Amino acid sequence: MAGDRPPVDESACGHPGLSPVEEILSVEKAQRMAEFFGVLGDPNRWRILSALALGERRVGDLAAAVGMSESAVSHQLRILRATRLVSYRKRGRNVFYCLKDDHVFSLYHEASAHLDEPADD
C-alpha cells in the first residue's frame, strides 16, 4: 500500500524525473530479471550490442567489428535473439541484425553512461 511506505529522503537517493517504483518485484520477475542480466554478463555480447547500437549489421560485418569469428558471433546472436535483445531482417540472401527496440538501446546507453560517471568515493 502506498500509504504504508516510509518517506524517502530524496536528497540521498531521489531519482528526479523518474516515476517511483510501485512495488517490490515478485520472486518470479526477479528470477527472470536475474536470468536476463546473466545473459548480459558476457563482454562479447556487450561488444556486439555496442556495434548494433551504431546501426544494423550483417554477421560478417559484426565479426570484423568486434574481432570474433562469424560462427562465434552467430552463436552470440542466437542467445541475444532468444533474450529479445536483437532482431533481424532478411533482404535477399543478406540477414541484417539490429537492436530489438528502444528499450534495448536505452539499456545499452544508460549502462555505458553510468560506467563513465566518476566514482562517488
Buried (B, 14 or more C-beta within 10 A) or exposed (E): EEEEEEEEEEEEEEEEEEEEEEEEEEEEEEEEEEEEEEBBEEEBBBBBBEBBBEEBBBBEBBBBBBEBEBEBBBEBBEBBBEBEBBBBEEEEEEBBBBBBEEEBBEBBEEEEEEEEEEEEE
